[in-house]
Amino acid sequence: MAKSSSMYIRIDPKIKAEVEEIYARYGMSITDAINVFLYQSRNVNGLPFDLRPSAQETCVPLSPSMKGALRKYADPALRAKEEGAWEKAAEKHEGI
């Protein structure tokens, strides 16, 4: 299929220079990389990569309500309930 559509994007010049170097290592231009991204997006019917951070990359400060939810599990007398405290609190406060 002939390429006849154009796109214009605004990007930070520093980021552009950095990714040009990255894609050059693969013999690609930014245009080539964007085309790969678009074709793969179509192939998977969505973003071609996972946006969820891995457990090791996740370091989110606790909100005050989440701290309150976890506080009840910190009592030594409640050790039996401590197992899975984070999961229990996260389920209760989903979306925080």
Biopython code that builds the backbone (N, CA, C, O; Angstrom):
import numpy as np
from Bio.PDB.StructureBuilder import StructureBuilder

atoms = [
    (1, "MET", "N", (0.840, -1.167, 0.000)),
    (1, "MET", "CA", (0.000, 0.000, 0.000)),
    (1, "MET", "C", (0.891, 1.238, 0.000)),
    (1, "MET", "O", (1.842, 1.327, 0.777)),
    (2, "ALA", "N", (0.585, 2.171, -0.856)),
    (2, "ALA", "CA", (1.377, 3.404, -0.961)),
    (2, "ALA", "C", (1.141, 4.280, 0.262)),
    (2, "ALA", "O", (0.030, 4.374, 0.783)),
    (3, "LYS", "N", (2.208, 4.908, 0.696)),
    (3, "LYS", "CA", (2.107, 5.821, 1.838)),
    (3, "LYS", "C", (1.820, 7.212, 1.296)),
    (3, "LYS", "O", (2.655, 7.811, 0.617)),
    (4, "SER", "N", (0.630, 7.721, 1.602)),
    (4, "SER", "CA", (0.277, 9.028, 1.074)),
    (4, "SER", "C", (-0.264, 9.980, 2.133)),
    (4, "SER", "O", (-0.640, 11.106, 1.806)),
    (5, "SER", "N", (-0.312, 9.559, 3.379)),
    (5, "SER", "CA", (-0.817, 10.403, 4.449)),
    (5, "SER", "C", (0.354, 10.925, 5.273)),
    (5, "SER", "O", (1.344, 10.224, 5.484)),
    (6, "SER", "N", (0.229, 12.152, 5.728)),
    (6, "SER", "CA", (1.298, 12.771, 6.525)),
    (6, "SER", "C", (0.793, 13.091, 7.915)),
    (6, "SER", "O", (-0.398, 13.314, 8.129)),
    (7, "MET", "N", (1.732, 13.109, 8.863)),
    (7, "MET", "CA", (1.425, 13.497, 10.241)),
    (7, "MET", "C", (2.430, 14.561, 10.644)),
    (7, "MET", "O", (3.580, 14.544, 10.205)),
    (8, "TYR", "N", (1.997, 15.466, 11.465)),
    (8, "TYR", "CA", (2.889, 16.474, 12.025)),
    (8, "TYR", "C", (2.775, 16.358, 13.533)),
    (8, "TYR", "O", (1.676, 16.446, 14.079)),
    (9, "ILE", "N", (3.901, 16.160, 14.215)),
    (9, "ILE", "CA", (3.875, 16.058, 15.672)),
    (9, "ILE", "C", (4.872, 17.037, 16.269)),
    (9, "ILE", "O", (5.875, 17.389, 15.648)),
    (10, "ARG", "N", (4.574, 17.463, 17.478)),
    (10, "ARG", "CA", (5.484, 18.336, 18.213)),
    (10, "ARG", "C", (6.134, 17.475, 19.297)),
    (10, "ARG", "O", (5.461, 16.738, 20.017)),
    (11, "ILE", "N", (7.449, 17.589, 19.389)),
    (11, "ILE", "CA", (8.178, 16.769, 20.356)),
    (11, "ILE", "C", (9.366, 17.555, 20.880)),
    (11, "ILE", "O", (9.920, 18.407, 20.185)),
    (12, "ASP", "N", (9.737, 17.266, 22.079)),
    (12, "ASP", "CA", (10.901, 17.890, 22.704)),
    (12, "ASP", "C", (12.131, 17.571, 21.856)),
    (12, "ASP", "O", (12.388, 16.400, 21.578)),
    (13, "PRO", "N", (12.902, 18.585, 21.436)),
    (13, "PRO", "CA", (14.070, 18.338, 20.584)),
    (13, "PRO", "C", (15.090, 17.375, 21.196)),
    (13, "PRO", "O", (15.726, 16.605, 20.476)),
    (14, "LYS", "N", (15.245, 17.417, 22.509)),
    (14, "LYS", "CA", (16.196, 16.509, 23.177)),
    (14, "LYS", "C", (15.719, 15.062, 23.044)),
    (14, "LYS", "O", (16.509, 14.168, 22.742)),
    (15, "ILE", "N", (14.426, 14.840, 23.272)),
    (15, "ILE", "CA", (13.863, 13.488, 23.136)),
    (15, "ILE", "C", (14.032, 13.010, 21.694)),
    (15, "ILE", "O", (14.407, 11.863, 21.451)),
    (16, "LYS", "N", (13.752, 13.892, 20.751)),
    (16, "LYS", "CA", (13.877, 13.536, 19.330)),
    (16, "LYS", "C", (15.295, 13.075, 19.016)),
    (16, "LYS", "O", (15.488, 12.044, 18.372)),
    (17, "ALA", "N", (16.285, 13.835, 19.468)),
    (17, "ALA", "CA", (17.680, 13.474, 19.210)),
    (17, "ALA", "C", (18.032, 12.134, 19.849)),
    (17, "ALA", "O", (18.727, 11.315, 19.248)),
    (18, "GLU", "N", (17.549, 11.917, 21.070)),
    (18, "GLU", "CA", (17.842, 10.666, 21.765)),
    (18, "GLU", "C", (17.229, 9.464, 21.042)),
    (18, "GLU", "O", (17.891, 8.440, 20.874)),
    (19, "VAL", "N", (15.967, 9.583, 20.614)),
    (19, "VAL", "CA", (15.354, 8.442, 19.948)),
    (19, "VAL", "C", (15.900, 8.249, 18.538)),
    (19, "VAL", "O", (15.917, 7.125, 18.035)),
    (20, "GLU", "N", (16.344, 9.316, 17.898)),
    (20, "GLU", "CA", (16.990, 9.149, 16.590)),
    (20, "GLU", "C", (18.225, 8.263, 16.727)),
    (20, "GLU", "O", (18.485, 7.415, 15.874)),
    (21, "GLU", "N", (18.979, 8.463, 17.797)),
    (21, "GLU", "CA", (20.163, 7.625, 18.041)),
    (21, "GLU", "C", (19.757, 6.176, 18.305)),
    (21, "GLU", "O", (20.381, 5.243, 17.800)),
    (22, "ILE", "N", (18.724, 6.005, 19.088)),
    (22, "ILE", "CA", (18.259, 4.644, 19.412)),
    (22, "ILE", "C", (17.837, 3.919, 18.143)),
    (22, "ILE", "O", (18.282, 2.799, 17.891)),
    (23, "TYR", "N", (16.974, 4.554, 17.334)),
    (23, "TYR", "CA", (16.465, 3.897, 16.133)),
    (23, "TYR", "C", (17.545, 3.726, 15.070)),
    (23, "TYR", "O", (17.482, 2.789, 14.274)),
    (24, "ALA", "N", (18.523, 4.607, 15.047)),
    (24, "ALA", "CA", (19.629, 4.475, 14.092)),
    (24, "ALA", "C", (20.386, 3.170, 14.320)),
    (24, "ALA", "O", (20.905, 2.576, 13.375)),
    (25, "ARG", "N", (20.447, 2.723, 15.586)),
    (25, "ARG", "CA", (21.117, 1.456, 15.891)),
    (25, "ARG", "C", (20.433, 0.286, 15.200)),
    (25, "ARG", "O", (21.053, -0.750, 14.960)),
    (26, "TYR", "N", (19.157, 0.453, 14.882)),
    (26, "TYR", "CA", (18.386, -0.591, 14.198)),
    (26, "TYR", "C", (18.225, -0.288, 12.706)),
    (26, "TYR", "O", (17.502, -0.987, 11.997)),
    (27, "GLY", "N", (18.909, 0.765, 12.239)),
    (27, "GLY", "CA", (18.798, 1.136, 10.835)),
    (27, "GLY", "C", (17.455, 1.755, 10.494)),
    (27, "GLY", "O", (17.001, 1.687, 9.352)),
    (28, "MET", "N", (16.818, 2.362, 11.497)),
    (28, "MET", "CA", (15.488, 2.937, 11.311)),
    (28, "MET", "C", (15.508, 4.441, 11.540)),
    (28, "MET", "O", (16.335, 4.970, 12.282)),
    (29, "SER", "N", (14.574, 5.110, 10.881)),
    (29, "SER", "CA", (14.332, 6.520, 11.152)),
    (29, "SER", "C", (13.168, 6.615, 12.147)),
    (29, "SER", "O", (12.529, 5.614, 12.473)),
    (30, "ILE", "N", (12.913, 7.828, 12.615)),
    (30, "ILE", "CA", (11.750, 8.010, 13.485)),
    (30, "ILE", "C", (10.473, 7.671, 12.714)),
    (30, "ILE", "O", (9.549, 7.077, 13.270)),
    (31, "THR", "N", (10.423, 8.043, 11.455)),
    (31, "THR", "CA", (9.262, 7.715, 10.630)),
    (31, "THR", "C", (9.058, 6.211, 10.564)),
    (31, "THR", "O", (7.933, 5.729, 10.691)),
    (32, "ASP", "N", (10.151, 5.461, 10.365)),
    (32, "ASP", "CA", (10.053, 3.998, 10.348)),
    (32, "ASP", "C", (9.513, 3.485, 11.684)),
    (32, "ASP", "O", (8.643, 2.614, 11.719)),
    (33, "ALA", "N", (10.038, 4.034, 12.784)),
    (33, "ALA", "CA", (9.630, 3.581, 14.108)),
    (33, "ALA", "C", (8.150, 3.881, 14.359)),
    (33, "ALA", "O", (7.434, 3.052, 14.922)),
    (34, "ILE", "N", (7.701, 5.046, 13.950)),
    (34, "ILE", "CA", (6.286, 5.399, 14.122)),
    (34, "ILE", "C", (5.414, 4.471, 13.286)),
    (34, "ILE", "O", (4.353, 4.041, 13.736)),
    (35, "ASN", "N", (5.853, 4.165, 12.085)),
    (35, "ASN", "CA", (5.088, 3.227, 11.258)),
    (35, "ASN", "C", (5.016, 1.855, 11.913)),
    (35, "ASN", "O", (3.958, 1.226, 11.900)),
    (36, "VAL", "N", (6.113, 1.380, 12.483)),
    (36, "VAL", "CA", (6.111, 0.096, 13.187)),
    (36, "VAL", "C", (5.115, 0.164, 14.342)),
    (36, "VAL", "O", (4.320, -0.756, 14.536)),
    (37, "PHE", "N", (5.159, 1.256, 15.109)),
    (37, "PHE", "CA", (4.231, 1.442, 16.227)),
    (37, "PHE", "C", (2.785, 1.384, 15.743)),
    (37, "PHE", "O", (1.958, 0.699, 16.346)),
    (38, "LEU", "N", (2.472, 2.100, 14.656)),
    (38, "LEU", "CA", (1.094, 2.138, 14.156)),
    (38, "LEU", "C", (0.648, 0.775, 13.625)),
    (38, "LEU", "O", (-0.467, 0.338, 13.912)),
    (39, "TYR", "N", (1.505, 0.098, 12.853)),
    (39, "TYR", "CA", (1.142, -1.228, 12.344)),
    (39, "TYR", "C", (0.926, -2.214, 13.484)),
    (39, "TYR", "O", (-0.026, -2.995, 13.472)),
    (40, "GLN", "N", (1.820, -2.171, 14.469)),
    (40, "GLN", "CA", (1.682, -3.099, 15.591)),
    (40, "GLN", "C", (0.454, -2.759, 16.427)),
    (40, "GLN", "O", (-0.199, -3.663, 16.948)),
    (41, "SER", "N", (0.128, -1.485, 16.567)),
    (41, "SER", "CA", (-1.098, -1.084, 17.269)),
    (41, "SER", "C", (-2.316, -1.684, 16.584)),
    (41, "SER", "O", (-3.236, -2.172, 17.239)),
    (42, "ARG", "N", (-2.307, -1.640, 15.261)),
    (42, "ARG", "CA", (-3.406, -2.231, 14.499)),
    (42, "ARG", "C", (-3.429, -3.744, 14.687)),
    (42, "ARG", "O", (-4.498, -4.334, 14.843)),
    (43, "ASN", "N", (-2.249, -4.379, 14.675)),
    (43, "ASN", "CA", (-2.179, -5.837, 14.805)),
    (43, "ASN", "C", (-2.729, -6.338, 16.142)),
    (43, "ASN", "O", (-3.388, -7.375, 16.203)),
    (44, "VAL", "N", (-2.448, -5.581, 17.217)),
    (44, "VAL", "CA", (-2.891, -6.025, 18.543)),
    (44, "VAL", "C", (-4.181, -5.325, 18.983)),
    (44, "VAL", "O", (-4.697, -5.574, 20.072)),
    (45, "ASN", "N", (-4.683, -4.458, 18.126)),
    (45, "ASN", "CA", (-5.913, -3.706, 18.404)),
    (45, "ASN", "C", (-5.793, -2.898, 19.693)),
    (45, "ASN", "O", (-6.715, -2.876, 20.508)),
    (46, "GLY", "N", (-4.653, -2.236, 19.872)),
    (46, "GLY", "CA", (-4.406, -1.418, 21.063)),
    (46, "GLY", "C", (-2.969, -0.974, 21.089)),
    (46, "GLY", "O", (-2.262, -1.049, 20.084)),
    (47, "LEU", "N", (-2.539, -0.511, 22.245)),
    (47, "LEU", "CA", (-1.133, -0.123, 22.378)),
    (47, "LEU", "C", (-0.256, -1.370, 22.279)),
    (47, "LEU", "O", (-0.589, -2.410, 22.847)),
    (48, "PRO", "N", (0.853, -1.271, 21.565)),
    (48, "PRO", "CA", (1.687, -2.461, 21.365)),
    (48, "PRO", "C", (2.660, -2.752, 22.502)),
    (48, "PRO", "O", (3.662, -3.441, 22.308)),
    (49, "PHE", "N", (2.365, -2.234, 23.673)),
    (49, "PHE", "CA", (3.202, -2.504, 24.839)),
    (49, "PHE", "C", (2.342, -2.353, 26.080)),
    (49, "PHE", "O", (1.268, -1.752, 26.039)),
    (50, "ASP", "N", (2.824, -2.901, 27.179)),
    (50, "ASP", "CA", (2.098, -2.881, 28.433)),
    (50, "ASP", "C", (2.436, -1.607, 29.190)),
    (50, "ASP", "O", (3.613, -1.312, 29.397)),
    (51, "LEU", "N", (1.444, -0.856, 29.601)),
    (51, "LEU", "CA", (1.664, 0.374, 30.346)),
    (51, "LEU", "C", (1.714, 0.156, 31.854)),
    (51, "LEU", "O", (2.057, 1.065, 32.610)),
    (52, "ARG", "N", (1.370, -1.059, 32.284)),
    (52, "ARG", "CA", (1.388, -1.326, 33.718)),
    (52, "ARG", "C", (2.821, -1.437, 34.202)),
    (52, "ARG", "O", (3.623, -2.150, 33.599)),
    (53, "PRO", "N", (3.159, -0.739, 35.290)),
    (53, "PRO", "CA", (4.519, -0.878, 35.819)),
    (53, "PRO", "C", (4.681, -2.241, 36.469)),
    (53, "PRO", "O", (3.727, -2.809, 37.001)),
    (54, "SER", "N", (5.892, -2.754, 36.421)),
    (54, "SER", "CA", (6.152, -4.027, 37.096)),
    (54, "SER", "C", (6.172, -3.761, 38.599)),
    (54, "SER", "O", (6.298, -2.615, 39.030)),
    (55, "ALA", "N", (6.051, -4.790, 39.367)),
    (55, "ALA", "CA", (6.035, -4.644, 40.823)),
    (55, "ALA", "C", (7.311, -3.972, 41.317)),
    (55, "ALA", "O", (7.264, -3.198, 42.273)),
    (56, "GLN", "N", (8.445, -4.250, 40.689)),
    (56, "GLN", "CA", (9.707, -3.666, 41.117)),
    (56, "GLN", "C", (9.792, -2.187, 40.765)),
    (56, "GLN", "O", (10.495, -1.442, 41.447)),
    (57, "GLU", "N", (9.096, -1.740, 39.720)),
    (57, "GLU", "CA", (9.139, -0.343, 39.317)),
    (57, "GLU", "C", (8.131, 0.492, 40.087)),
    (57, "GLU", "O", (8.235, 1.719, 40.105)),
    (58, "THR", "N", (7.163, -0.142, 40.720)),
    (58, "THR", "CA", (6.089, 0.583, 41.381)),
    (58, "THR", "C", (6.546, 1.083, 42.736)),
    (58, "THR", "O", (6.953, 0.307, 43.600)),
    (59, "CYS", "N", (6.473, 2.361, 42.902)),
    (59, "CYS", "CA", (6.798, 2.987, 44.181)),
    (59, "CYS", "C", (5.916, 4.216, 44.290)),
    (59, "CYS", "O", (6.346, 5.333, 44.002)),
    (60, "VAL", "N", (4.685, 3.999, 44.706)),
    (60, "VAL", "CA", (3.705, 5.072, 44.792)),
    (60, "VAL", "C", (3.501, 5.439, 46.246)),
    (60, "VAL", "O", (3.253, 4.563, 47.076)),
    (61, "PRO", "N", (3.603, 6.743, 46.576)),
    (61, "PRO", "CA", (3.342, 7.127, 47.967)),
    (61, "PRO", "C", (1.909, 6.796, 48.352)),
    (61, "PRO", "O", (0.995, 6.927, 47.538)),
    (62, "LEU", "N", (1.718, 6.373, 49.573)),
    (62, "LEU", "CA", (0.377, 6.032, 50.040)),
    (62, "LEU", "C", (-0.422, 7.302, 50.300)),
    (62, "LEU", "O", (0.099, 8.279, 50.837)),
    (63, "SER", "N", (-1.679, 7.274, 49.916)),
    (63, "SER", "CA", (-2.575, 8.389, 50.213)),
    (63, "SER", "C", (-2.953, 8.319, 51.687)),
    (63, "SER", "O", (-2.830, 7.260, 52.303)),
    (64, "PRO", "N", (-3.412, 9.432, 52.266)),
    (64, "PRO", "CA", (-3.820, 9.395, 53.679)),
    (64, "PRO", "C", (-4.883, 8.334, 53.963)),
    (64, "PRO", "O", (-4.829, 7.675, 55.002)),
    (65, "SER", "N", (-5.838, 8.160, 53.064)),
    (65, "SER", "CA", (-6.872, 7.155, 53.319)),
    (65, "SER", "C", (-6.297, 5.746, 53.264)),
    (65, "SER", "O", (-6.744, 4.871, 54.005)),
    (66, "MET", "N", (-5.305, 5.510, 52.390)),
    (66, "MET", "CA", (-4.682, 4.192, 52.312)),
    (66, "MET", "C", (-3.868, 3.929, 53.572)),
    (66, "MET", "O", (-3.874, 2.813, 54.092)),
    (67, "LYS", "N", (-3.164, 4.954, 54.071)),
    (67, "LYS", "CA", (-2.401, 4.778, 55.310)),
    (67, "LYS", "C", (-3.333, 4.407, 56.450)),
    (67, "LYS", "O", (-3.002, 3.554, 57.274)),
    (68, "GLY", "N", (-4.498, 5.045, 56.501)),
    (68, "GLY", "CA", (-5.476, 4.733, 57.540)),
    (68, "GLY", "C", (-5.973, 3.303, 57.416)),
    (68, "GLY", "O", (-6.171, 2.619, 58.420)),
    (69, "ALA", "N", (-6.172, 2.854, 56.191)),
    (69, "ALA", "CA", (-6.652, 1.490, 55.974)),
    (69, "ALA", "C", (-5.606, 0.478, 56.410)),
    (69, "ALA", "O", (-5.955, -0.579, 56.935)),
    (70, "LEU", "N", (-4.335, 0.779, 56.203)),
    (70, "LEU", "CA", (-3.274, -0.158, 56.571)),
    (70, "LEU", "C", (-2.961, -0.109, 58.067)),
    (70, "LEU", "O", (-2.484, -1.094, 58.631)),
    (71, "ARG", "N", (-3.222, 1.013, 58.703)),
    (71, "ARG", "CA", (-2.878, 1.183, 60.113)),
    (71, "ARG", "C", (-3.524, 0.108, 60.987)),
    (71, "ARG", "O", (-2.907, -0.369, 61.940)),
    (72, "LYS", "N", (-4.761, -0.274, 60.669)),
    (72, "LYS", "CA", (-5.441, -1.262, 61.512)),
    (72, "LYS", "C", (-4.757, -2.627, 61.453)),
    (72, "LYS", "O", (-4.960, -3.451, 62.346)),
    (73, "TYR", "N", (-3.956, -2.880, 60.426)),
    (73, "TYR", "CA", (-3.249, -4.152, 60.315)),
    (73, "TYR", "C", (-1.872, -4.120, 60.980)),
    (73, "TYR", "O", (-1.194, -5.146, 61.045)),
    (74, "ALA", "N", (-1.451, -2.948, 61.476)),
    (74, "ALA", "CA", (-0.108, -2.814, 62.041)),
    (74, "ALA", "C", (-0.035, -3.227, 63.511)),
    (74, "ALA", "O", (1.066, -3.372, 64.043)),
    (75, "ASP", "N", (-1.150, -3.419, 64.172)),
    (75, "ASP", "CA", (-1.190, -3.795, 65.575)),
    (75, "ASP", "C", (-0.659, -5.219, 65.737)),
    (75, "ASP", "O", (-1.154, -6.137, 65.082)),
    (76, "PRO", "N", (0.361, -5.422, 66.620)),
    (76, "PRO", "CA", (0.915, -6.770, 66.803)),
    (76, "PRO", "C", (-0.131, -7.802, 67.208)),
    (76, "PRO", "O", (0.023, -8.989, 66.921)),
    (77, "ALA", "N", (-1.184, -7.358, 67.866)),
    (77, "ALA", "CA", (-2.234, -8.295, 68.275)),
    (77, "ALA", "C", (-3.013, -8.815, 67.074)),
    (77, "ALA", "O", (-3.743, -9.800, 67.182)),
    (78, "LEU", "N", (-2.860, -8.162, 65.944)),
    (78, "LEU", "CA", (-3.592, -8.552, 64.745)),
    (78, "LEU", "C", (-2.698, -9.252, 63.717)),
    (78, "LEU", "O", (-3.000, -9.234, 62.524)),
    (79, "ARG", "N", (-1.613, -9.861, 64.164)),
    (79, "ARG", "CA", (-0.658, -10.477, 63.234)),
    (79, "ARG", "C", (-1.312, -11.451, 62.258)),
    (79, "ARG", "O", (-0.922, -11.514, 61.092)),
    (80, "ALA", "N", (-2.280, -12.195, 62.715)),
    (80, "ALA", "CA", (-2.939, -13.168, 61.838)),
    (80, "ALA", "C", (-3.635, -12.471, 60.672)),
    (80, "ALA", "O", (-3.759, -13.039, 59.587)),
    (81, "LYS", "N", (-4.084, -11.253, 60.896)),
    (81, "LYS", "CA", (-4.773, -10.505, 59.838)),
    (81, "LYS", "C", (-3.795, -9.738, 58.948)),
    (81, "LYS", "O", (-4.183, -9.225, 57.898)),
    (82, "GLU", "N", (-2.520, -9.657, 59.366)),
    (82, "GLU", "CA", (-1.547, -8.884, 58.587)),
    (82, "GLU", "C", (-1.259, -9.512, 57.231)),
    (82, "GLU", "O", (-0.936, -8.807, 56.276)),
    (83, "GLU", "N", (-1.373, -10.810, 57.142)),
    (83, "GLU", "CA", (-1.099, -11.464, 55.875)),
    (83, "GLU", "C", (-2.067, -10.949, 54.810)),
    (83, "GLU", "O", (-3.285, -11.047, 54.958)),
    (84, "GLY", "N", (-1.515, -10.412, 53.761)),
    (84, "GLY", "CA", (-2.336, -9.873, 52.688)),
    (84, "GLY", "C", (-2.936, -8.515, 52.996)),
    (84, "GLY", "O", (-3.891, -8.104, 52.336)),
    (85, "ALA", "N", (-2.398, -7.803, 53.986)),
    (85, "ALA", "CA", (-2.961, -6.502, 54.368)),
    (85, "ALA", "C", (-2.969, -5.524, 53.207)),
    (85, "ALA", "O", (-3.948, -4.808, 52.994)),
    (86, "TRP", "N", (-1.883, -5.498, 52.463)),
    (86, "TRP", "CA", (-1.817, -4.560, 51.335)),
    (86, "TRP", "C", (-2.907, -4.871, 50.320)),
    (86, "TRP", "O", (-3.597, -3.966, 49.851)),
    (87, "GLU", "N", (-3.066, -6.138, 49.979)),
    (87, "GLU", "CA", (-4.081, -6.517, 49.002)),
    (87, "GLU", "C", (-5.485, -6.186, 49.507)),
    (87, "GLU", "O", (-6.321, -5.689, 48.753)),
    (88, "LYS", "N", (-5.739, -6.466, 50.787)),
    (88, "LYS", "CA", (-7.051, -6.173, 51.360)),
    (88, "LYS", "C", (-7.349, -4.674, 51.306)),
    (88, "LYS", "O", (-8.446, -4.261, 50.929)),
    (89, "ALA", "N", (-6.362, -3.873, 51.685)),
    (89, "ALA", "CA", (-6.560, -2.423, 51.681)),
    (89, "ALA", "C", (-6.705, -1.902, 50.259)),
    (89, "ALA", "O", (-7.514, -1.011, 50.001)),
    (90, "ALA", "N", (-5.935, -2.444, 49.350)),
    (90, "ALA", "CA", (-6.008, -2.004, 47.960)),
    (90, "ALA", "C", (-7.372, -2.328, 47.363)),
    (90, "ALA", "O", (-7.930, -1.525, 46.615)),
    (91, "GLU", "N", (-7.909, -3.497, 47.690)),
    (91, "GLU", "CA", (-9.246, -3.864, 47.192)),
    (91, "GLU", "C", (-10.300, -2.918, 47.757)),
    (91, "GLU", "O", (-11.206, -2.485, 47.044)),
    (92, "LYS", "N", (-10.172, -2.604, 49.039)),
    (92, "LYS", "CA", (-11.143, -1.728, 49.698)),
    (92, "LYS", "C", (-11.092, -0.317, 49.128)),
    (92, "LYS", "O", (-12.121, 0.344, 48.989)),
    (93, "HIS", "N", (-9.903, 0.132, 48.802)),
    (93, "HIS", "CA", (-9.706, 1.496, 48.333)),
    (93, "HIS", "C", (-9.293, 1.531, 46.870)),
    (93, "HIS", "O", (-8.465, 2.354, 46.480)),
    (94, "GLU", "N", (-9.854, 0.662, 46.069)),
    (94, "GLU", "CA", (-9.505, 0.580, 44.657)),
    (94, "GLU", "C", (-9.697, 1.938, 43.986)),
    (94, "GLU", "O", (-10.707, 2.614, 44.183)),
    (95, "GLY", "N", (-8.712, 2.311, 43.198)),
    (95, "GLY", "CA", (-8.794, 3.572, 42.480)),
    (95, "GLY", "C", (-8.125, 4.732, 43.182)),
    (95, "GLY", "O", (-8.125, 5.844, 42.656)),
    (96, "ILE", "N", (-7.553, 4.509, 44.355)),
    (96, "ILE", "CA", (-6.882, 5.596, 45.071)),
    (96, "ILE", "C", (-5.457, 5.702, 44.606)),
    (96, "ILE", "O", (-4.714, 6.559, 45.085)),
]
sb = StructureBuilder()
sb.init_structure("model")
sb.init_model(0)
sb.init_chain("A")
sb.init_seg("    ")
for serial, (resi, resn, name, xyz) in enumerate(atoms, 1):
    if name == "N":
        sb.init_residue(resn, " ", resi, " ")
    sb.init_atom(name, np.array(xyz, "f"), 0.0, 1.0, " ", f" {name:<3s}", serial, name[0])
structure = sb.get_structure()
